[in-house]
Amino acid sequence: MDHDHERQVANFISGLLLGAIIGAGVALLTAPRPGRKTRKRLKRAAEDVRESATDRLDQIADEVKGKVDEVVKGARGRLRG
């Protein structure tokens, strides 16, 4: 049950972030600015999103590794016991 709750929270946060990114992109594209400035802002925003996504993926990978290590440790303990 706890795992399902964590998954629901992660899905909600992912959806929220995706919505924010899409909203920011639309706002940037419809803002009354010259094309060069808009492209610069979009590039900066894309770099920020990439960095955030990379950080989040690293965090998820660390969490998964921790869970796998726990399972392996538990399985070894049961096999020895």
N, CA and C of each residue as an Amber inpcrd file, in Angstrom:
protein
   243
   0.8230000  -1.1930000   0.0000000   0.0000000   0.0000000   0.0000000
   0.8660000   1.2560000   0.0000000   1.9450000   1.2370000   0.7970000
   2.8310000   2.3860000   0.8800000   3.5020000   2.6540000  -0.4590000
   3.8510000   1.5880000  -1.1590000   4.4960000   1.7190000  -2.4680000
   3.5310000   2.3910000  -3.4550000   2.2550000   2.0110000  -3.4080000
   1.2580000   2.6250000  -4.2940000   1.1140000   4.1100000  -4.0110000
   1.1410000   4.4760000  -2.7420000   1.0240000   5.8820000  -2.3680000
   2.2240000   6.6770000  -2.8860000   3.4130000   6.1110000  -2.7370000
   4.6200000   6.7750000  -3.2380000   4.5500000   6.9600000  -4.7470000
   4.0620000   5.9380000  -5.4470000   3.9310000   6.0160000  -6.8990000
   2.9250000   7.0990000  -7.2960000   1.8150000   7.1850000  -6.5550000
   0.8040000   8.2000000  -6.8500000   1.3720000   9.5980000  -6.6400000
   2.1320000   9.7770000  -5.5660000   2.7410000  11.0820000  -5.2960000
   3.7400000  11.4260000  -6.3990000   4.5660000  10.4530000  -6.7940000
   5.5530000  10.6950000  -7.8550000   4.8570000  11.0360000  -9.1750000
   3.7760000  10.3240000  -9.4900000   3.0290000  10.6200000 -10.7160000
   2.4100000  12.0050000 -10.6630000   1.8740000  12.3870000  -9.5080000
   1.2790000  13.7090000  -9.3660000   2.3270000  14.7940000  -9.5710000
   3.4790000  14.6240000  -8.9150000   4.5460000  15.6240000  -9.0280000
   5.0540000  15.6970000 -10.4630000   5.2050000  14.5500000 -11.1150000
   5.6440000  14.5380000 -12.5100000   4.6440000  15.2740000 -13.3940000
   3.3690000  15.0040000 -13.1870000   2.3340000  15.6890000 -13.9640000
   2.3240000  17.1820000 -13.7020000   2.5110000  17.5530000 -12.4450000
   2.5470000  18.9630000 -12.0840000   3.7200000  19.6650000 -12.7650000
   4.8950000  19.0280000 -12.7260000   6.0720000  19.6110000 -13.3710000
   5.8900000  19.7150000 -14.8830000   5.3310000  18.6730000 -15.4880000
   5.1030000  18.7050000 -16.9280000   4.1280000  19.8290000 -17.2900000
   3.0740000  19.9780000 -16.5070000   2.1190000  21.0540000 -16.7470000
   2.7510000  22.4230000 -16.6090000   3.6150000  22.5660000 -15.6030000
   4.3000000  23.8430000 -15.4060000   5.2280000  24.1570000 -16.5680000
   5.9190000  23.1370000 -17.0560000   6.8330000  23.3320000 -18.1840000
   6.0540000  23.7300000 -19.4350000   4.9690000  23.0310000 -19.6940000
   4.1490000  23.3510000 -20.8700000   3.5790000  24.7560000 -20.7360000
   3.0750000  25.0800000 -19.5540000   2.5290000  26.4210000 -19.3320000
   3.5690000  27.5060000 -19.5170000   4.7710000  27.2590000 -19.0060000
   5.8470000  28.2480000 -19.1640000   6.2230000  28.4090000 -20.6290000
   6.2590000  27.2940000 -21.3570000   6.5760000  27.3640000 -22.7890000
   5.5360000  28.1640000 -23.5590000   4.2750000  27.9210000 -23.2640000
   3.2030000  28.6690000 -23.9320000   3.2870000  30.1470000 -23.5760000
   3.5330000  30.4400000 -22.3000000   3.6510000  31.8410000 -21.8780000
   4.8090000  32.5340000 -22.5840000   5.9280000  31.8300000 -22.7120000
   7.0790000  32.4290000 -23.3900000   6.7920000  32.6710000 -24.8740000
   6.0980000  31.7170000 -25.4930000   5.8230000  31.8510000 -26.9220000
   4.7890000  32.9290000 -27.2240000   3.9120000  33.2090000 -26.2800000
   2.8680000  34.2020000 -26.5300000   3.2130000  35.5720000 -25.9590000
   4.3310000  35.6750000 -25.2540000   4.7320000  36.9520000 -24.6700000
   5.1940000  37.9120000 -25.7710000   4.8740000  39.1760000 -25.6000000
   5.2690000  40.1670000 -26.6180000   6.7430000  40.5610000 -26.4960000
   7.6200000  39.7050000 -26.9980000   9.0650000  39.9560000 -26.9810000
   9.6130000  39.6670000 -28.3790000  10.7560000  40.2330000 -28.6710000
  11.4040000  39.8990000 -29.9400000  11.8010000  38.4180000 -29.9730000
  11.8670000  37.8440000 -31.1640000  12.1930000  36.4340000 -31.3350000
  13.5030000  36.0260000 -30.7100000  14.5200000  36.8590000 -30.8370000
  15.8350000  36.5250000 -30.3000000  15.7780000  36.3550000 -28.7830000
  15.0940000  37.2780000 -28.1050000  14.9880000  37.1880000 -26.6460000
  14.1640000  35.9720000 -26.2320000  13.1090000  35.6960000 -26.9780000
  12.2680000  34.5410000 -26.6600000  13.0630000  33.2550000 -26.8230000
  13.8180000  33.1500000 -27.9110000  14.6330000  31.9500000 -28.1210000
  15.6750000  31.7860000 -27.0220000  16.2620000  32.8920000 -26.5890000
  17.2450000  32.8430000 -25.5130000  16.6030000  32.3480000 -24.2140000
  15.4140000  32.8690000 -23.9200000  14.7080000  32.4510000 -22.7040000
  14.2920000  30.9870000 -22.7950000  13.8420000  30.5630000 -23.9740000
  13.4590000  29.1600000 -24.1520000  14.6660000  28.2400000 -23.9770000
  15.7950000  28.6590000 -24.5180000  17.0100000  27.8580000 -24.3930000
  17.4030000  27.7250000 -22.9290000  17.3550000  28.8410000 -22.2000000
  17.6830000  28.8140000 -20.7760000  16.7120000  27.9200000 -20.0070000
  15.4290000  28.0420000 -20.3380000  14.4130000  27.2240000 -19.6660000
  14.6350000  25.7360000 -19.9630000  14.9630000  25.4170000 -21.2090000
  15.2110000  24.0260000 -21.5830000  16.4250000  23.4730000 -20.8430000
  17.4620000  24.2850000 -20.6990000  18.6460000  23.8540000 -19.9600000
  18.3120000  23.6080000 -18.4950000  17.4760000  24.4750000 -17.9140000
  17.0600000  24.2970000 -16.5220000  16.2500000  23.0210000 -16.3560000
  15.3530000  22.7680000 -17.3010000  14.5280000  21.5580000 -17.2420000
  15.4100000  20.3210000 -17.3660000  16.3530000  20.3540000 -18.2890000
  17.2600000  19.2190000 -18.4600000  18.0540000  18.9530000 -17.1830000
  18.5450000  20.0140000 -16.5690000  19.3070000  19.8650000 -15.3290000
  18.4230000  19.2970000 -14.2180000  17.2070000  19.7990000 -14.1010000
  16.2850000  19.2960000 -13.0790000  15.9460000  17.8370000 -13.3280000
  15.7020000  17.4980000 -14.5940000  15.3620000  16.1110000 -14.9370000
  16.5390000  15.1910000 -14.6330000  17.7260000  15.6300000 -14.9490000
  18.9190000  14.8280000 -14.6690000  19.0780000  14.6140000 -13.1730000
  18.8840000  15.6840000 -12.3980000  18.9850000  15.5640000 -10.9450000
  17.9360000  14.5910000 -10.4090000  16.7130000  14.7050000 -10.9170000
  15.6280000  13.8240000 -10.4510000  15.9050000  12.3710000 -10.8420000
  16.3910000  12.1470000 -12.0540000  16.7110000  10.7840000 -12.4770000
  17.8340000  10.1940000 -11.6240000  18.8260000  11.0060000 -11.2840000
  19.8990000  10.5390000 -10.3970000  19.3340000  10.1620000  -9.0350000
  18.4130000  10.9830000  -8.5380000  17.7900000  10.7060000  -7.2480000
  16.9840000   9.4070000  -7.3030000  16.2150000   9.2110000  -8.3700000
  15.4230000   7.9950000  -8.5320000  16.3400000   6.7760000  -8.6340000
  17.4260000   6.9170000  -9.3890000  18.3760000   5.8080000  -9.5320000
  18.9690000   5.4290000  -8.1770000  19.2950000   6.4270000  -7.3620000
  19.8270000   6.1480000  -6.0270000  18.7880000   5.4400000  -5.1580000
  17.5240000   5.8820000  -5.2520000  16.4570000   5.2480000  -4.4820000
  16.2560000   3.7960000  -4.9180000  16.2580000   3.5730000  -6.2250000
  16.0730000   2.2170000  -6.7450000  17.2380000   1.3360000  -6.3110000
  18.4620000   1.8520000  -6.4010000  19.6350000   1.0870000  -5.9760000
  19.5140000   0.7170000  -4.5040000  19.0810000   1.6550000  -3.6840000
  18.9040000   1.3780000  -2.2660000  17.8810000   0.2760000  -2.0220000
  16.7630000   0.3390000  -2.7500000  15.7220000  -0.6880000  -2.5980000
  16.2390000  -2.0570000  -3.0620000  16.9560000  -2.0850000  -4.1750000
  17.5100000  -3.3450000  -4.6900000  18.5140000  -3.9140000  -3.6870000
  19.3520000  -3.0600000  -3.1330000  20.3150000  -3.5160000  -2.1350000
  19.6090000  -4.1240000  -0.9210000  18.5040000  -3.4920000  -0.4930000
  17.7320000  -4.0280000   0.6370000  17.1620000  -5.4070000   0.3060000
  16.6110000  -5.5520000  -0.8850000  16.0160000  -6.8270000  -1.2950000
  17.0880000  -7.9100000  -1.3760000  18.2160000  -7.5850000  -1.9640000
  19.3040000  -8.5570000  -2.0920000  19.8060000  -8.9590000  -0.7010000
  19.9700000  -7.9880000   0.1730000  20.4400000  -8.2710000   1.5340000
  19.4290000  -9.1780000   2.2480000  18.1430000  -8.8830000   2.1030000
  17.1080000  -9.7010000   2.7320000  17.0770000 -11.1120000   2.1660000
  17.2350000 -11.2290000   0.8550000  17.2350000 -12.5470000   0.2200000
  18.4370000 -13.3620000   0.6700000  19.6010000 -12.7350000   0.7770000
  20.7960000 -13.4470000   1.2360000  20.6190000 -13.9090000   2.6810000
  20.0040000 -13.0460000   3.4910000  19.7720000 -13.4120000   4.8850000
  18.8370000 -14.5970000   5.0050000  17.8330000 -14.6740000   4.1680000
  16.8930000 -15.7850000   4.2060000  17.5440000 -17.0790000   3.7090000
  18.3950000 -16.9490000   2.6990000  19.0580000 -18.1380000   2.1740000
  20.0560000 -18.7220000   3.1820000  20.6970000 -17.8590000   3.9440000
  21.6780000 -18.3150000   4.9380000  20.9850000 -18.8520000   6.1890000
  19.8550000 -18.2470000   6.4930000  19.1830000 -18.5290000   7.7490000
  18.5570000 -19.8370000   7.8340000
